[in-house]
Amino acid sequence: MADHLSDALKKLKLASADSATDSVESCLDCLLKALAHNNADASEKVQEMGVLPLLPTLLAPQSSCTPKVANIIAEVAKNEFMRSPCVEAGLIPPLVQLLHSKDQEVLLQTGRALGNICYDSHEGRSAVDQAGGAQIVAGHIKSLSQNTDPDNGKLLTVFCGMLMNYSNENDSLQAQLINMGVIPTLVKLLGLHSDNTALTEMCLIAFGNLAELESSKEQFASTNIAEELVRLFRKQAEHEKKEMIFEVLAPLAENDVIKLQLVEAGLVECLLDVVTHTVDGERDEDVAQLKTASDLMVLLLLGDESMQKLFEAGKGSVFERVLSWVPSHNHQLQLAGALAIANFARNDGNCIHMVESGIVQKLLELLDRHVEEGNVTVQHAALSALRNLAIPVVNKAKMLSAGVSDTVLKFLPSEMPPVQFKLLGTLRMLIDTQADAADQLGTNAKLVERLVEWCEAKDHAGVMGESNRLLSALIRHSKSKDVVKTVIQGAGVKHLVVMATSEHMIMQNEALVALGLIAGLDLVEAEKDFVGAGLVQVLHKLLSDERTAPEIKYNSMILICAVMGSEPLHKEVQGLAFIDVVSKLRSHENKTVSHQASLTEQRLTAQS
């Protein structure tokens, strides 16, 4: 075979020079046979004998050899090592010119050749881009899309594959295709040629690539992609085919407009069906499909409109089905159920309805199942749901009496920052305006001790911030001397002083109000910690800085007045010449600040 091939390639070199068509044809046939027998070896031989540079002259639009030459290029370009040499041999410009041909076979082989040269090859893509090949192919797809002739389907499949190889994982080339308007054309193809499996798969892979780009979402949203994908999904029985559609749905469903379109097209019912059929399955593909379907369900609920449509005032069948996932024996469904509740709980009306309908109990039972060696993602999701449900004021007392804080406290030993973060947020939401609960939790030495520990979690800014905020909230909402005492004994005061220097104004304010209450309720006990944490210096800085917000200045002055009853703190105030800073604030544009500055100045003068 190898000898035949060498002879054929030598003849081809001679024949192409003489333009002897018949002998060229027989050499090409021999080469195609060799490629079919052992592609890699034959391709290497072609490269060795310098045949590639001869091929551009054989790609004449009128020549009968042209389809075979294009086919040979398509075959050799299946090998990675041949793609750059194909570009270097100048094959791209004549191939792109052949895209203007009317001959179906020429177009088919040319599309294959260009597609294979572009596969994973920067040089190939760049050369096709420069020659304007993508625009011509996109034009062909558009004009051929209405024609459902089977031969035509094959050509469309090749052209779609070529564009896919051309743009795969290349944002700028994908953006170029989007600007050419390829998306509406491909969506139309999917609708008209849904019985053509190869073409359908090619369209889906192309959608999966393009949907990753943010700029594509608007174009997708202006088509009927949602209906087409749902229609296609309903027809599929095989796991692989469903997975292909899922891979397109996931990036598309990140867009809120498309979320609603998918809900209206009936995707949710399809997803619920998948869950029903796979929940007890033990095969890997069942587990994978269950995860994908339930994750996608949760994603659809992230859109306000799509979520509200599925909530249906708490009476929706979808809402009911998703709730039934929470007590499930399957971790994936427990997770999706809890996340779905957290997503439904994004406005007060929904939250109030859900608490009235007994969802809290289901979440507490779920958490109880995951205390010891529990699943961290389920813990995190259930705590997220409880946190959101606790936001409306009317829900707080109901949730507290249902024992939410007791269950949440079982997770205090957790070493997982995501769980710690949600635990803290849930407790903070629960005690907002609830004095008794704040008092009860604030005198829990174990909780305060853990909060103080987490206030130093420098590797986890979220946990650190939430710990500080909860520490402050326990004092602010309880206004209790016992709570203040517990915080002082637990060494929490210094953290509140640091919190007063936070870059977030809301946290500064919460810290200053809590420190004011500490000073007002137990200055004697707190005095040492105030001095050690440099409270007076912090307040001086806040009042001196022109960028400090008016309410921070106001609360800082209130706190200065509150600490004047302590001799060492009083001395520090005098030593830092606070009167000069405060007297300047009497002319502050904010009336509340200027009035408080006058009162503070009087207090400082009286006690100097």
LINRANOR-V226538 format. One record per pair of residues at least 24 apart in sequence whose ideal C-beta (glycine too) atoms are under 6 Angstrom apart, sorted by the first residue. I is the first residue (numbers start at 1). GAP is how many residues later the second one is. Records with the same first field share a line. If there is no record, write none. Layout:
I=GAP / GAP
This chain:
5=29 / 40
9=40 / 42
16=38 / 42
24=41
25=40
28=40
31=41
35=40
40=39
43=33 / 36 / 39
46=30
47=38
52=33 / 37
53=36
56=34 / 38
59=35
61=40
66=40
67=38 / 39 / 42
70=39 / 40 / 43
71=38
73=40
74=35 / 38 / 39 / 42
77=39 / 40
78=38
83=34 / 38 / 41
84=39
86=31
87=36 / 37 / 40
92=35 / 36 / 39
93=38
96=35 / 37
99=37
107=48
108=47 / 50
111=47 / 48 / 51
112=46
114=48
115=46 / 47 / 50
118=47 / 48
119=46
125=41
128=38
134=32
137=25 / 26
138=42 / 44
141=44
142=43
145=40 / 43 / 44
153=43 / 46
156=43
157=41 / 42 / 45
160=42 / 46
161=41
164=41 / 42
168=41
174=36 / 39
178=37 / 38
183=36 / 37
184=39
187=36 / 38
190=38
191=37
204=40 / 44
207=41
208=39 / 40
211=37 / 40 / 41
212=39
217=38
220=32
221=36 / 37
226=35 / 36 / 39
227=38
230=35 / 36 / 37
233=37
239=46
246=46
253=46 / 47
256=47
259=41 / 44 / 47
260=45 / 46
263=37 / 43 / 46
268=50
271=25 / 26
272=49
279=51
290=42
291=41
294=38 / 42
298=38 / 41 / 42
301=39 / 42
302=41
307=36
311=33 / 39
314=39
326=36 / 40
331=44
334=32 / 44
335=42 / 43 / 46
338=43 / 44 / 47
339=42
341=44
342=42 / 43 / 46
345=43 / 44
348=44
351=38 / 41 / 44
352=40
355=34 / 40 / 43
360=39 / 42
364=43
367=40
371=39
376=40
379=40
380=38 / 39 / 42
383=39 / 40 / 43
384=38
386=40
387=38 / 39 / 42
390=39 / 40
391=38
396=34 / 38
400=37
405=25
412=38
417=43 / 46
420=43
421=41 / 42 / 45
424=42 / 43 / 46
425=41
427=43
428=41 / 42 / 45
431=42 / 46
435=42 / 43
438=36 / 39 / 40
439=39 / 41
442=32 / 36 / 41
443=39 / 40 / 43
445=41
448=38 / 39 / 42
449=41
452=38 / 39 / 40
455=40
468=27 / 31
472=38 / 39 / 42
475=39 / 42
476=37 / 38
481=40 / 41
484=34 / 37 / 38
488=37 / 38
493=33 / 36
494=39
497=36 / 38 / 41
500=38
501=37
505=44
508=44
512=43 / 47
515=44
516=42 / 43 / 46
519=43 / 44
520=42
523=42 / 43
527=39
530=39
531=37
536=33 / 36 / 37
540=36
543=38
544=37
550=40 / 43
553=40
554=38 / 39 / 42
557=39 / 43
561=39 / 42
564=43
578=26
579=25
